[in-house]
Amino acid sequence: MSDDLQKVMVDFFEPNRDFCDSRMEDYVHSMEELPSGVSSMMMESHGGENEGSDYWTVWEFSRGNEKVYIKFFGFYASHYGTDYLGFAVVRPFEKTVIDFEEIYRGRHE
């Protein structure tokens, strides 16, 4: 992660709430709206219908070899969609998750 690009992106997003809100909805603004030489790609999203009220997207912003990841977060309500609350600079990391696979289901109904 680049501290220089991170500062550029934070300085860009702080006064641009509408732009941040659109990143929650997976709208793609034209590249002219980003700082010069910066490109973006949505990396991950969570939330929406049937996934509870937690809602967020993570975008990668890159310029040359520099990369910064920003998470836009808010909540989802079925009667009107998403509400943007804020953004955070994040970093990718690997994590081990243990889940449980069903191998037998009882017959009680």
Buried (B, 14 or more C-beta within 10 A) or exposed (E): EBEEBBEBBBEBBEEBEEBBBBBBBEEEEEEEEBEEEBEBEEBEBBBBEEEEEEBBBBBBBBBEEBBBBBBBBBBBEEEEEBEBBEBEBBEEEEEEEEEEEEEEEEEEE
